[in-house]
Amino acid sequence: MTKPEIFAKTEDKTELEEGALFAPNFDANGLLPAIVTSAETGEVLMFAYMNAEALALSIKTGEAHYWSRARQALWRKGETSGNCQHIVEMRTDCDQDVLWLRVEMAGSGACCHTGRNSCFYRAVPLGANSTGALVPVDAERQFDPEAVYGHADAAKGTLKTP
């Protein structure tokens, strides 16, 4: 038995790009990329994927839910750490194949499973003299991942947890 479609579909480009119909354009794996920023600062916090169930739950509850490709599981952001994301605004792009979530963080305010405010805490140097070594940016931890998740790998930033 196949799961019924939760969201509308349209092949009408004008309706998709200009109309009021929300018809998310999931990829071949049933996923939709989501860019997440702080509603307060505008800082990019993370990038994740949503499947139809995660999107429907996010809309219904106002809390961000995602699909973990690594674990093949649905998860509510902050269900383990307490650092939940309350959605202030959700937007879709012109062809409805990407979402932008503006969120308020609960808990310590850290978004990343490594304990940092943002998952984007390292800069890639540019230019001819670049050594290729990443440069820490706003890399201070807001919580100890090993204490929160109970895994040594989490503290190293190698464990993919919610």
N, CA, C and O atoms as a GROMACS GRO file, in nm:
protein
  648
    1MET      N    1   0.084  -0.118   0.000
    1MET     CA    2   0.000   0.000   0.000
    1MET      C    3   0.089   0.124   0.000
    1MET      O    4   0.180   0.135   0.082
    2THR      N    5   0.063   0.215  -0.089
    2THR     CA    6   0.143   0.337  -0.095
    2THR      C    7   0.078   0.445  -0.009
    2THR      O    8  -0.043   0.449   0.008
    3LYS      N    9   0.162   0.529   0.044
    3LYS     CA   10   0.116   0.637   0.129
    3LYS      C   11   0.052   0.746   0.042
    3LYS      O   12   0.109   0.783  -0.060
    4PRO      N   13  -0.065   0.797   0.081
    4PRO     CA   14  -0.128   0.902   0.000
    4PRO      C   15  -0.046   1.031   0.003
    4PRO      O   16   0.023   1.060   0.101
    5GLU      N   17  -0.054   1.106  -0.103
    5GLU     CA   18   0.018   1.233  -0.112
    5GLU      C   19  -0.042   1.332  -0.011
    5GLU      O   20  -0.164   1.348  -0.004
    6ILE      N   21   0.044   1.397   0.065
    6ILE     CA   22   0.000   1.495   0.164
    6ILE      C   23  -0.015   1.632   0.099
    6ILE      O   24  -0.106   1.707   0.134
    7PHE      N   25   0.071   1.664   0.006
    7PHE     CA   26   0.075   1.796  -0.055
    7PHE      C   27   0.030   1.793  -0.200
    7PHE      O   28   0.043   1.692  -0.268
    8ALA      N   29  -0.023   1.905  -0.244
    8ALA     CA   30  -0.068   1.918  -0.383
    8ALA      C   31   0.051   1.907  -0.478
    8ALA      O   32   0.166   1.930  -0.440
    9LYS      N   33   0.020   1.872  -0.602
    9LYS     CA   34   0.120   1.870  -0.709
    9LYS      C   35   0.064   1.952  -0.823
    9LYS      O   36  -0.058   1.960  -0.842
   10THR      N   37   0.153   2.014  -0.899
   10THR     CA   38   0.111   2.086  -1.018
   10THR      C   39   0.220   2.081  -1.122
   10THR      O   40   0.339   2.084  -1.089
   11GLU      N   41   0.181   2.074  -1.245
   11GLU     CA   42   0.274   2.080  -1.358
   11GLU      C   43   0.269   2.219  -1.421
   11GLU      O   44   0.346   2.250  -1.512
   12ASP      N   45   0.179   2.303  -1.372
   12ASP     CA   46   0.158   2.438  -1.424
   12ASP      C   47   0.266   2.531  -1.369
   12ASP      O   48   0.263   2.568  -1.251
   13LYS      N   49   0.360   2.568  -1.455
   13LYS     CA   50   0.474   2.650  -1.411
   13LYS      C   51   0.428   2.785  -1.354
   13LYS      O   52   0.485   2.833  -1.256
   14THR      N   53   0.328   2.845  -1.416
   14THR     CA   54   0.278   2.974  -1.367
   14THR      C   55   0.219   2.958  -1.228
   14THR      O   56   0.245   3.040  -1.139
   15GLU      N   57   0.140   2.854  -1.208
   15GLU     CA   58   0.083   2.828  -1.075
   15GLU      C   59   0.193   2.802  -0.974
   15GLU      O   60   0.187   2.852  -0.861
   16LEU      N   61   0.294   2.722  -1.013
   16LEU     CA   62   0.404   2.689  -0.925
   16LEU      C   63   0.483   2.813  -0.884
   16LEU      O   64   0.516   2.829  -0.766
   17GLU      N   65   0.512   2.900  -0.980
   17GLU     CA   66   0.597   3.016  -0.954
   17GLU      C   67   0.523   3.141  -0.907
   17GLU      O   68   0.580   3.223  -0.835
   18GLU      N   69   0.398   3.155  -0.946
   18GLU     CA   70   0.326   3.279  -0.916
   18GLU      C   71   0.199   3.260  -0.833
   18GLU      O   72   0.148   3.355  -0.774
   19GLY      N   73   0.149   3.137  -0.828
   19GLY     CA   74   0.021   3.112  -0.763
   19GLY      C   75   0.031   3.097  -0.612
   19GLY      O   76   0.139   3.106  -0.554
   20ALA      N   77  -0.084   3.073  -0.550
   20ALA     CA   78  -0.093   3.058  -0.405
   20ALA      C   79  -0.089   2.912  -0.361
   20ALA      O   80  -0.088   2.885  -0.241
   21LEU      N   81  -0.087   2.818  -0.456
   21LEU     CA   82  -0.086   2.676  -0.424
   21LEU      C   83   0.051   2.634  -0.371
   21LEU      O   84   0.152   2.652  -0.439
   22PHE      N   85   0.054   2.577  -0.250
   22PHE     CA   86   0.178   2.522  -0.197
   22PHE      C   87   0.189   2.379  -0.249
   22PHE      O   88   0.114   2.291  -0.207
   23ALA      N   89   0.284   2.357  -0.340
   23ALA     CA   90   0.305   2.228  -0.403
   23ALA      C   91   0.454   2.196  -0.399
   23ALA      O   92   0.522   2.203  -0.501
   24PRO      N   93   0.506   2.159  -0.280
   24PRO     CA   94   0.649   2.135  -0.268
   24PRO      C   95   0.698   2.031  -0.367
   24PRO      O   96   0.635   1.927  -0.388
   25ASN      N   97   0.811   2.062  -0.428
   25ASN     CA   98   0.869   1.980  -0.534
   25ASN      C   99   0.980   1.893  -0.473
   25ASN      O  100   1.097   1.929  -0.480
   26PHE      N  101   0.942   1.779  -0.414
   26PHE     CA  102   1.036   1.688  -0.352
   26PHE      C  103   1.125   1.624  -0.460
   26PHE      O  104   1.081   1.605  -0.573
   27ASP      N  105   1.248   1.591  -0.423
   27ASP     CA  106   1.340   1.528  -0.520
   27ASP      C  107   1.304   1.381  -0.540
   27ASP      O  108   1.204   1.332  -0.485
   28ALA      N  109   1.382   1.311  -0.618
   28ALA     CA  110   1.355   1.171  -0.650
   28ALA      C  111   1.355   1.080  -0.527
   28ALA      O  112   1.296   0.973  -0.529
   29ASN      N  113   1.421   1.124  -0.420
   29ASN     CA  114   1.424   1.048  -0.295
   29ASN      C  115   1.315   1.092  -0.198
   29ASN      O  116   1.309   1.044  -0.085
   30GLY      N  117   1.228   1.182  -0.244
   30GLY     CA  118   1.119   1.230  -0.158
   30GLY      C  119   1.164   1.333  -0.056
   30GLY      O  120   1.100   1.349   0.048
   31LEU      N  121   1.273   1.402  -0.086
   31LEU     CA  122   1.328   1.498   0.009
   31LEU      C  123   1.325   1.640  -0.046
   31LEU      O  124   1.328   1.663  -0.167
   32LEU      N  125   1.320   1.735   0.047
   32LEU     CA  126   1.319   1.876   0.015
   32LEU      C  127   1.425   1.944   0.102
   32LEU      O  128   1.418   1.935   0.224
   33PRO      N  129   1.524   2.013   0.041
   33PRO     CA  130   1.626   2.082   0.121
   33PRO      C  131   1.565   2.196   0.200
   33PRO      O  132   1.473   2.264   0.155
   34ALA      N  133   1.618   2.217   0.321
   34ALA     CA  134   1.572   2.326   0.407
   34ALA      C  135   1.692   2.403   0.461
   34ALA      O  136   1.779   2.347   0.527
   35ILE      N  137   1.694   2.531   0.431
   35ILE     CA  138   1.796   2.622   0.484
   35ILE      C  139   1.735   2.685   0.609
   35ILE      O  140   1.623   2.736   0.605
   36VAL      N  141   1.809   2.682   0.719
   36VAL     CA  142   1.756   2.730   0.846
   36VAL      C  143   1.840   2.846   0.896
   36VAL      O  144   1.961   2.836   0.910
   37THR      N  145   1.772   2.959   0.924
   37THR     CA  146   1.841   3.078   0.974
   37THR      C  147   1.777   3.124   1.105
   37THR      O  148   1.663   3.090   1.136
   38SER      N  149   1.853   3.201   1.180
   38SER     CA  150   1.803   3.260   1.303
   38SER      C  151   1.708   3.374   1.270
   38SER      O  152   1.742   3.463   1.193
   39ALA      N  153   1.588   3.371   1.328
   39ALA     CA  154   1.492   3.480   1.307
   39ALA      C  155   1.544   3.609   1.370
   39ALA      O  156   1.510   3.719   1.326
   40GLU      N  157   1.626   3.596   1.472
   40GLU     CA  158   1.680   3.712   1.544
   40GLU      C  159   1.796   3.778   1.471
   40GLU      O  160   1.798   3.900   1.456
   41THR      N  161   1.894   3.698   1.426
   41THR     CA  162   2.017   3.754   1.371
   41THR      C  163   2.031   3.739   1.220
   41THR      O  164   2.108   3.812   1.157
   42GLY      N  165   1.956   3.646   1.160
   42GLY     CA  166   1.970   3.618   1.018
   42GLY      C  167   2.082   3.520   0.988
   42GLY      O  168   2.100   3.482   0.872
   43GLU      N  169   2.159   3.479   1.088
   43GLU     CA  170   2.270   3.387   1.069
   43GLU      C  171   2.218   3.252   1.019
   43GLU      O  172   2.114   3.203   1.063
   44VAL      N  173   2.292   3.191   0.925
   44VAL     CA  174   2.259   3.057   0.880
   44VAL      C  175   2.296   2.960   0.992
   44VAL      O  176   2.410   2.958   1.039
   45LEU      N  177   2.198   2.882   1.036
   45LEU     CA  178   2.219   2.789   1.146
   45LEU      C  179   2.251   2.648   1.098
   45LEU      O  180   2.340   2.582   1.151
   46MET      N  181   2.177   2.603   0.996
   46MET     CA  182   2.197   2.466   0.950
   46MET      C  183   2.131   2.446   0.815
   46MET      O  184   2.058   2.531   0.766
   47PHE      N  185   2.158   2.330   0.758
   47PHE     CA  186   2.095   2.284   0.636
   47PHE      C  187   2.052   2.141   0.663
   47PHE      O  188   2.128   2.062   0.719
   48ALA      N  189   1.930   2.107   0.624
   48ALA     CA  190   1.879   1.972   0.646
   48ALA      C  191   1.778   1.938   0.537
   48ALA      O  192   1.752   2.018   0.448
   49TYR      N  193   1.724   1.819   0.546
   49TYR     CA  194   1.622   1.775   0.451
   49TYR      C  195   1.492   1.744   0.526
   49TYR      O  196   1.493   1.705   0.642
   50MET      N  197   1.383   1.763   0.455
   50MET     CA  198   1.251   1.724   0.505
   50MET      C  199   1.188   1.630   0.403
   50MET      O  200   1.201   1.650   0.283
   51ASN      N  201   1.120   1.528   0.453
   51ASN     CA  202   1.034   1.450   0.367
   51ASN      C  203   0.892   1.504   0.390
   51ASN      O  204   0.874   1.598   0.467
   52ALA      N  205   0.792   1.446   0.326
   52ALA     CA  206   0.656   1.499   0.337
   52ALA      C  207   0.605   1.494   0.481
   52ALA      O  208   0.537   1.585   0.526
   53GLU      N  209   0.640   1.387   0.552
   53GLU     CA  210   0.594   1.376   0.691
   53GLU      C  211   0.658   1.482   0.779
   53GLU      O  212   0.590   1.543   0.862
   54ALA      N  213   0.788   1.504   0.764
   54ALA     CA  214   0.858   1.606   0.843
   54ALA      C  215   0.802   1.745   0.813
   54ALA      O  216   0.782   1.826   0.904
   55LEU      N  217   0.775   1.772   0.685
   55LEU     CA  218   0.719   1.901   0.647
   55LEU      C  219   0.579   1.918   0.706
   55LEU      O  220   0.548   2.024   0.761
   56ALA      N  221   0.497   1.816   0.696
   56ALA     CA  222   0.361   1.825   0.751
   56ALA      C  223   0.364   1.846   0.903
   56ALA      O  224   0.286   1.927   0.955
   57LEU      N  225   0.451   1.775   0.973
   57LEU     CA  226   0.463   1.793   1.118
   57LEU      C  227   0.514   1.932   1.154
   57LEU      O  228   0.468   1.993   1.250
   58SER      N  229   0.609   1.982   1.076
   58SER     CA  230   0.662   2.116   1.100
   58SER      C  231   0.553   2.221   1.084
   58SER      O  232   0.542   2.313   1.165
   59ILE      N  233   0.473   2.207   0.981
   59ILE     CA  234   0.362   2.301   0.958
   59ILE      C  235   0.259   2.290   1.069
   59ILE      O  236   0.211   2.392   1.120
   60LYS      N  237   0.224   2.169   1.106
   60LYS     CA  238   0.121   2.146   1.207
   60LYS      C  239   0.162   2.194   1.346
   60LYS      O  240   0.082   2.256   1.417
   61THR      N  241   0.286   2.166   1.386
   61THR     CA  242   0.329   2.193   1.523
   61THR      C  243   0.402   2.326   1.540
   61THR      O  244   0.408   2.378   1.651
   62GLY      N  245   0.457   2.380   1.430
   62GLY     CA  246   0.537   2.501   1.442
   62GLY      C  247   0.677   2.474   1.493
   62GLY      O  248   0.754   2.568   1.515
   63GLU      N  249   0.712   2.348   1.512
   63GLU     CA  250   0.848   2.308   1.551
   63GLU      C  251   0.911   2.233   1.435
   63GLU      O  252   0.844   2.156   1.366
   64ALA      N  253   1.039   2.256   1.414
   64ALA     CA  254   1.108   2.197   1.300
   64ALA      C  255   1.131   2.048   1.318
   64ALA      O  256   1.183   2.002   1.420
   65HIS      N  257   1.090   1.973   1.216
   65HIS     CA  258   1.114   1.829   1.205
   65HIS      C  259   1.191   1.807   1.075
   65HIS      O  260   1.170   1.878   0.977
   66TYR      N  261   1.279   1.708   1.075
   66TYR     CA  262   1.361   1.681   0.958
   66TYR      C  263   1.369   1.531   0.933
   66TYR      O  264   1.324   1.449   1.014
   67TRP      N  265   1.426   1.497   0.817
   67TRP     CA  266   1.453   1.358   0.783
   67TRP      C  267   1.604   1.339   0.785
   67TRP      O  268   1.676   1.409   0.714
   68SER      N  269   1.652   1.246   0.865
   68SER     CA  270   1.794   1.216   0.871
   68SER      C  271   1.827   1.113   0.764
   68SER      O  272   1.779   1.000   0.769
   69ARG      N  273   1.908   1.153   0.669
   69ARG     CA  274   1.951   1.058   0.565
   69ARG      C  275   2.044   0.953   0.623
   69ARG      O  276   2.041   0.838   0.581
   70ALA      N  277   2.127   0.992   0.720
   70ALA     CA  278   2.222   0.898   0.780
   70ALA      C  279   2.150   0.789   0.859
   70ALA      O  280   2.187   0.672   0.852
   71ARG      N  281   2.047   0.826   0.934
   71ARG     CA  282   1.975   0.730   1.018
   71ARG      C  283   1.847   0.677   0.954
   71ARG      O  284   1.784   0.585   1.005
   72GLN      N  285   1.810   0.738   0.838
   72GLN     CA  286   1.685   0.700   0.773
   72GLN      C  287   1.569   0.709   0.872
   72GLN      O  288   1.490   0.615   0.887
   73ALA      N  289   1.561   0.825   0.939
   73ALA     CA  290   1.458   0.841   1.042
   73ALA      C  291   1.412   0.987   1.051
   73ALA      O  292   1.487   1.080   1.023
   74LEU      N  293   1.288   1.002   1.089
   74LEU     CA  294   1.231   1.133   1.116
   74LEU      C  295   1.281   1.179   1.252
   74LEU      O  296   1.294   1.098   1.344
   75TRP      N  297   1.310   1.309   1.266
   75TRP     CA  298   1.349   1.361   1.397
   75TRP      C  299   1.302   1.504   1.416
   75TRP      O  300   1.296   1.583   1.322
   76ARG      N  301   1.268   1.535   1.541
   76ARG     CA  302   1.232   1.672   1.580
   76ARG      C  303   1.357   1.736   1.634
   76ARG      O  304   1.419   1.684   1.726
   77LYS      N  305   1.395   1.848   1.576
   77LYS     CA  306   1.516   1.918   1.619
   77LYS      C  307   1.507   1.948   1.768
   77LYS      O  308   1.411   2.010   1.814
   78GLY      N  309   1.605   1.902   1.842
   78GLY     CA  310   1.613   1.929   1.984
   78GLY      C  311   1.549   1.824   2.072
   78GLY      O  312   1.544   1.842   2.194
   79GLU      N  313   1.500   1.713   2.014
   79GLU     CA  314   1.434   1.612   2.096
   79GLU      C  315   1.530   1.550   2.198
   79GLU      O  316   1.485   1.505   2.303
   80THR      N  317   1.659   1.547   2.170
   80THR     CA  318   1.757   1.496   2.265
   80THR      C  319   1.824   1.608   2.342
   80THR      O  320   1.840   1.600   2.464
   81SER      N  321   1.864   1.713   2.272
   81SER     CA  322   1.943   1.821   2.333
   81SER      C  323   1.858   1.927   2.403
   81SER      O  324   1.909   1.999   2.490
   82GLY      N  325   1.732   1.938   2.368
   82GLY     CA  326   1.648   2.045   2.421
   82GLY      C  327   1.658   2.174   2.341
   82GLY      O  328   1.590   2.272   2.371
   83ASN      N  329   1.744   2.174   2.238
   83ASN     CA  330   1.764   2.293   2.155
   83ASN      C  331   1.668   2.288   2.036
   83ASN      O  332   1.709   2.269   1.921
   84CYS      N  333   1.540   2.305   2.068
   84CYS     CA  334   1.434   2.297   1.967
   84CYS      C  335   1.432   2.422   1.880
   84CYS      O  336   1.485   2.527   1.918
   85GLN      N  337   1.372   2.408   1.764
   85GLN     CA  338   1.355   2.521   1.672
   85GLN      C  339   1.207   2.552   1.656
   85GLN      O  340   1.130   2.470   1.606
   86HIS      N  341   1.168   2.672   1.700
   86HIS     CA  342   1.032   2.720   1.684
   86HIS      C  343   1.029   2.801   1.555
   86HIS      O  344   1.100   2.901   1.542
   87ILE      N  345   0.947   2.759   1.460
   87ILE     CA  346   0.944   2.823   1.329
   87ILE      C  347   0.867   2.954   1.336
   87ILE      O  348   0.751   2.958   1.375
   88VAL      N  349   0.935   3.062   1.297
   88VAL     CA  350   0.875   3.195   1.291
   88VAL      C  351   0.814   3.218   1.153
   88VAL      O  352   0.706   3.276   1.139
   89GLU      N  353   0.885   3.170   1.052
   89GLU     CA  354   0.838   3.184   0.914
   89GLU      C  355   0.898   3.073   0.830
   89GLU      O  356   1.013   3.033   0.850
   90MET      N  357   0.818   3.023   0.736
   90MET     CA  358   0.864   2.923   0.641
   90MET      C  359   0.835   2.978   0.501
   90MET      O  360   0.722   3.017   0.471
   91ARG      N  361   0.937   2.979   0.418
   91ARG     CA  362   0.920   3.025   0.279
   91ARG      C  363   0.965   2.915   0.185
   91ARG      O  364   1.044   2.827   0.221
   92THR      N  365   0.913   2.921   0.063
   92THR     CA  366   0.959   2.832  -0.043
   92THR      C  367   1.014   2.917  -0.156
   92THR      O  368   0.975   3.033  -0.172
   93ASP      N  369   1.105   2.862  -0.233
   93ASP     CA  370   1.164   2.937  -0.343
   93ASP      C  371   1.072   2.935  -0.464
   93ASP      O  372   0.962   2.879  -0.458
   94CYS      N  373   1.116   2.996  -0.574
   94CYS     CA  374   1.032   3.016  -0.691
   94CYS      C  375   0.976   2.889  -0.752
   94CYS      O  376   0.862   2.888  -0.797
   95ASP      N  377   1.054   2.780  -0.753
   95ASP     CA  378   1.000   2.657  -0.810
   95ASP      C  379   0.968   2.553  -0.703
   95ASP      O  380   0.950   2.435  -0.732
   96GLN      N  381   0.960   2.598  -0.580
   96GLN     CA  382   0.915   2.520  -0.464
   96GLN      C  383   0.994   2.392  -0.442
   96GLN      O  384   0.939   2.289  -0.402
   97ASP      N  385   1.127   2.399  -0.467
   97ASP     CA  386   1.210   2.282  -0.440
   97ASP      C  387   1.312   2.304  -0.329
   97ASP      O  388   1.399   2.221  -0.307
   98VAL      N  389   1.299   2.417  -0.258
   98VAL     CA  390   1.383   2.447  -0.142
   98VAL      C  391   1.298   2.526  -0.042
   98VAL      O  392   1.214   2.607  -0.081
   99LEU      N  393   1.321   2.499   0.087
   99LEU     CA  394   1.254   2.576   0.191
   99LEU      C  395   1.354   2.661   0.266
   99LEU      O  396   1.472   2.627   0.277
  100TRP      N  397   1.304   2.772   0.318
  100TRP     CA  398   1.383   2.857   0.407
  100TRP      C  399   1.302   2.871   0.535
  100TRP      O  400   1.190   2.922   0.534
  101LEU      N  401   1.361   2.826   0.646
  101LEU     CA  402   1.296   2.838   0.775
  101LEU      C  403   1.368   2.944   0.857
  101LEU      O  404   1.490   2.938   0.874
  102ARG      N  405   1.293   3.039   0.907
  102ARG     CA  406   1.345   3.135   1.005
  102ARG      C  407   1.296   3.085   1.140
  102ARG      O  408   1.175   3.070   1.161
  103VAL      N  409   1.389   3.060   1.232
  103VAL     CA  410   1.354   2.996   1.358
  103VAL      C  411   1.406   3.072   1.479
  103VAL      O  412   1.501   3.151   1.471
  104GLU      N  413   1.341   3.046   1.591
  104GLU     CA  414   1.391   3.088   1.721
  104GLU      C  415   1.438   2.962   1.791
  104GLU      O  416   1.366   2.862   1.796
  105MET      N  417   1.560   2.965   1.843
  105MET     CA  418   1.617   2.849   1.910
  105MET      C  419   1.577   2.849   2.057
  105MET      O  420   1.576   2.954   2.122
  106ALA      N  421   1.544   2.732   2.109
  106ALA     CA  422   1.515   2.714   2.251
  106ALA      C  423   1.637   2.647   2.315
  106ALA      O  424   1.730   2.607   2.245
  107GLY      N  425   1.636   2.634   2.444
  107GLY     CA  426   1.746   2.569   2.515
  107GLY      C  427   1.867   2.659   2.522
  107GLY      O  428   1.854   2.778   2.549
  108SER      N  429   1.985   2.603   2.499
  108SER     CA  430   2.109   2.680   2.508
  108SER      C  431   2.125   2.775   2.390
  108SER      O  432   2.210   2.865   2.393
  109GLY      N  433   2.043   2.756   2.287
  109GLY     CA  434   2.054   2.839   2.167
  109GLY      C  435   2.147   2.780   2.064
  109GLY      O  436   2.159   2.833   1.953
  110ALA      N  437   2.214   2.670   2.100
  110ALA     CA  438   2.305   2.605   2.006
  110ALA      C  439   2.224   2.521   1.908
  110ALA      O  440   2.134   2.447   1.949
  111CYS      N  441   2.257   2.531   1.782
  111CYS     CA  442   2.187   2.456   1.679
  111CYS      C  443   2.261   2.328   1.642
  111CYS      O  444   2.198   2.225   1.615
  112CYS      N  445   2.393   2.333   1.640
  112CYS     CA  446   2.474   2.222   1.591
  112CYS      C  447   2.491   2.112   1.697
  112CYS      O  448   2.503   2.141   1.816
  113HIS      N  449   2.493   1.987   1.652
  113HIS     CA  450   2.515   1.875   1.743
  113HIS      C  451   2.654   1.878   1.807
  113HIS      O  452   2.679   1.804   1.902
  114THR      N  453   2.744   1.962   1.755
  114THR     CA  454   2.877   1.975   1.816
  114THR      C  455   2.876   2.075   1.931
  114THR      O  456   2.979   2.098   1.994
  115GLY      N  457   2.759   2.134   1.960
  115GLY     CA  458   2.746   2.227   2.071
  115GLY      C  459   2.761   2.373   2.032
  115GLY      O  460   2.760   2.460   2.119
  116ARG      N  461   2.775   2.401   1.904
  116ARG     CA  462   2.796   2.538   1.859
  116ARG      C  463   2.665   2.602   1.814
  116ARG      O  464   2.567   2.532   1.786
  117ASN      N  465   2.665   2.736   1.806
  117ASN     CA  466   2.545   2.810   1.766
  117ASN      C  467   2.498   2.772   1.627
  117ASN      O  468   2.378   2.761   1.603
  118SER      N  469   2.591   2.752   1.535
  118SER     CA  470   2.560   2.722   1.396
  118SER      C  471   2.641   2.602   1.350
  118SER      O  472   2.750   2.577   1.401
  119CYS      N  473   2.588   2.529   1.255
  119CYS     CA  474   2.664   2.419   1.194
  119CYS      C  475   2.776   2.473   1.105
  119CYS      O  476   2.868   2.400   1.067
  120PHE      N  477   2.768   2.602   1.071
  120PHE     CA  478   2.866   2.666   0.983
  120PHE      C  479   2.965   2.746   1.067
  120PHE      O  480   2.963   2.869   1.066
  121TYR      N  481   3.052   2.676   1.140
  121TYR     CA  482   3.145   2.740   1.234
  121TYR      C  483   3.290   2.739   1.184
  121TYR      O  484   3.382   2.768   1.260
  122ARG      N  485   3.310   2.705   1.056
  122ARG     CA  486   3.444   2.707   0.997
  122ARG      C  487   3.438   2.773   0.860
  122ARG      O  488   3.348   2.745   0.781
  123ALA      N  489   3.534   2.860   0.833
  123ALA     CA  490   3.540   2.929   0.704
  123ALA      C  491   3.644   2.862   0.615
  123ALA      O  492   3.746   2.812   0.662
  124VAL      N  493   3.616   2.861   0.486
  124VAL     CA  494   3.709   2.807   0.387
  124VAL      C  495   3.786   2.926   0.330
  124VAL      O  496   3.727   3.013   0.267
  125PRO      N  497   3.918   2.930   0.351
  125PRO     CA  498   3.997   3.041   0.300
  125PRO      C  499   3.992   3.047   0.146
  125PRO      O  500   3.992   2.944   0.079
  126LEU      N  501   3.989   3.167   0.094
  126LEU     CA  502   3.984   3.188  -0.049
  126LEU      C  503   4.110   3.257  -0.099
  126LEU      O  504   4.182   3.318  -0.020
  127GLY      N  505   4.137   3.248  -0.225
  127GLY     CA  506   4.250   3.320  -0.284
  127GLY      C  507   4.369   3.231  -0.312
  127GLY      O  508   4.375   3.116  -0.270
  128ALA      N  509   4.464   3.288  -0.385
  128ALA     CA  510   4.582   3.215  -0.432
  128ALA      C  511   4.670   3.168  -0.317
  128ALA      O  512   4.739   3.066  -0.331
  129ASN      N  513   4.670   3.239  -0.204
  129ASN     CA  514   4.756   3.202  -0.092
  129ASN      C  515   4.688   3.110   0.008
  129ASN      O  516   4.743   3.084   0.115
  130SER      N  517   4.571   3.061  -0.024
  130SER     CA  518   4.497   2.975   0.068
  130SER      C  519   4.572   2.845   0.090
  130SER      O  520   4.619   2.782  -0.004
  131THR      N  521   4.583   2.805   0.217
  131THR     CA  522   4.648   2.678   0.252
  131THR      C  523   4.549   2.562   0.250
  131THR      O  524   4.587   2.446   0.255
  132GLY      N  525   4.420   2.596   0.242
  132GLY     CA  526   4.317   2.493   0.244
  132GLY      C  527   4.272   2.456   0.384
  132GLY      O  528   4.175   2.382   0.400
  133ALA      N  529   4.342   2.508   0.487
  133ALA     CA  530   4.304   2.479   0.625
  133ALA      C  531   4.182   2.562   0.664
  133ALA      O  532   4.177   2.682   0.638
  134LEU      N  533   4.085   2.497   0.726
  134LEU     CA  534   3.966   2.567   0.770
  134LEU      C  535   3.998   2.661   0.886
  134LEU      O  536   4.085   2.633   0.967
  135VAL      N  537   3.925   2.772   0.892
  135VAL     CA  538   3.946   2.873   0.995
  135VAL      C  539   3.823   2.877   1.085
  135VAL      O  540   3.712   2.900   1.037
  136PRO      N  541   3.840   2.854   1.217
  136PRO     CA  542   3.726   2.859   1.308
  136PRO      C  543   3.662   2.998   1.310
  136PRO      O  544   3.731   3.100   1.314
  137VAL      N  545   3.528   3.000   1.308
  137VAL     CA  546   3.452   3.124   1.314
  137VAL      C  547   3.336   3.100   1.411
  137VAL      O  548   3.256   3.009   1.389
  138ASP      N  549   3.326   3.178   1.516
  138ASP     CA  550   3.218   3.160   1.614
  138ASP      C  551   3.210   3.014   1.655
  138ASP      O  552   3.102   2.954   1.651
  139ALA      N  553   3.324   2.956   1.694
  139ALA     CA  554   3.333   2.813   1.719
  139ALA      C  555   3.319   2.775   1.866
  139ALA      O  556   3.339   2.658   1.901
  140GLU      N  557   3.286   2.870   1.954
  140GLU     CA  558   3.271   2.839   2.095
  140GLU      C  559   3.151   2.747   2.117
  140GLU      O  560   3.043   2.769   2.061
  141ARG      N  561   3.172   2.645   2.198
  141ARG     CA  562   3.063   2.550   2.227
  141ARG      C  563   2.969   2.608   2.334
  141ARG      O  564   3.012   2.669   2.431
  142GLN      N  565   2.840   2.586   2.313
  142GLN     CA  566   2.738   2.630   2.408
  142GLN      C  567   2.699   2.516   2.502
  142GLN      O  568   2.642   2.540   2.609
  143PHE      N  569   2.729   2.393   2.462
  143PHE     CA  570   2.707   2.277   2.548
  143PHE      C  571   2.807   2.168   2.513
  143PHE      O  572   2.868   2.171   2.406
  144ASP      N  573   2.823   2.071   2.605
  144ASP     CA  574   2.915   1.960   2.585
  144ASP      C  575   2.839   1.846   2.517
  144ASP      O  576   2.753   1.783   2.580
  145PRO      N  577   2.869   1.818   2.390
  145PRO     CA  578   2.796   1.713   2.318
  145PRO      C  579   2.805   1.575   2.383
  145PRO      O  580   2.709   1.499   2.381
  146GLU      N  581   2.921   1.543   2.441
  146GLU     CA  582   2.935   1.411   2.505
  146GLU      C  583   2.840   1.399   2.624
  146GLU      O  584   2.781   1.293   2.645
  147ALA      N  585   2.825   1.507   2.701
  147ALA     CA  586   2.734   1.504   2.816
  147ALA      C  587   2.588   1.495   2.770
  147ALA      O  588   2.507   1.427   2.833
  148VAL      N  589   2.554   1.562   2.661
  148VAL     CA  590   2.416   1.564   2.611
  148VAL      C  591   2.379   1.434   2.541
  148VAL      O  592   2.273   1.378   2.567
  149TYR      N  593   2.466   1.387   2.453
  149TYR     CA  594   2.434   1.271   2.371
  149TYR      C  595   2.492   1.140   2.425
  149TYR      O  596   2.450   1.032   2.384
  150GLY      N  597   2.589   1.151   2.518
  150GLY     CA  598   2.645   1.031   2.577
  150GLY      C  599   2.739   0.952   2.488
  150GLY      O  600   2.759   0.833   2.511
  151HIS      N  601   2.796   1.016   2.387
  151HIS     CA  602   2.888   0.947   2.296
  151HIS      C  603   3.014   1.030   2.280
  151HIS      O  604   3.006   1.151   2.260
  152ALA      N  605   3.129   0.966   2.290
  152ALA     CA  606   3.255   1.037   2.271
  152ALA      C  607   3.263   1.094   2.131
  152ALA      O  608   3.321   1.201   2.112
  153ASP      N  609   3.206   1.025   2.031
  153ASP     CA  610   3.210   1.074   1.893
  153ASP      C  611   3.137   1.207   1.878
  153ASP      O  612   3.174   1.287   1.792
  154ALA      N  613   3.035   1.231   1.959
  154ALA     CA  614   2.960   1.357   1.951
  154ALA      C  615   3.051   1.474   1.986
  154ALA      O  616   3.044   1.580   1.923
  155ALA      N  617   3.136   1.458   2.086
  155ALA     CA  618   3.225   1.566   2.126
  155ALA      C  619   3.328   1.597   2.018
  155ALA      O  620   3.376   1.709   2.008
  156LYS      N  621   3.361   1.496   1.937
  156LYS     CA  622   3.455   1.518   1.828
  156LYS      C  623   3.385   1.576   1.706
  156LYS      O  624   3.451   1.617   1.610
  157GLY      N  625   3.252   1.578   1.710
  157GLY     CA  626   3.177   1.632   1.597
  157GLY      C  627   3.159   1.533   1.483
  157GLY      O  628   3.125   1.572   1.371
  158THR      N  629   3.183   1.404   1.512
  158THR     CA  630   3.172   1.306   1.404
  158THR      C  631   3.042   1.227   1.409
  158THR      O  632   3.008   1.157   1.313
  159LEU      N  633   2.969   1.238   1.518
  159LEU     CA  634   2.842   1.167   1.531
  159LEU      C  635   2.731   1.255   1.479
  159LEU      O  636   2.719   1.370   1.521
  160LYS      N  637   2.650   1.204   1.389
  160LYS     CA  638   2.538   1.280   1.333
  160LYS      C  639   2.416   1.256   1.420
  160LYS      O  640   2.346   1.156   1.404
  161THR      N  641   2.390   1.349   1.511
  161THR     CA  642   2.275   1.338   1.600
  161THR      C  643   2.187   1.461   1.584
  161THR      O  644   2.232   1.563   1.532
  162PRO      N  645   2.061   1.452   1.628
  162PRO     CA  646   1.971   1.568   1.614
  162PRO      C  647   2.010   1.682   1.705
  162PRO      O  648   1.944   1.786   1.704
   0.00000   0.00000   0.00000
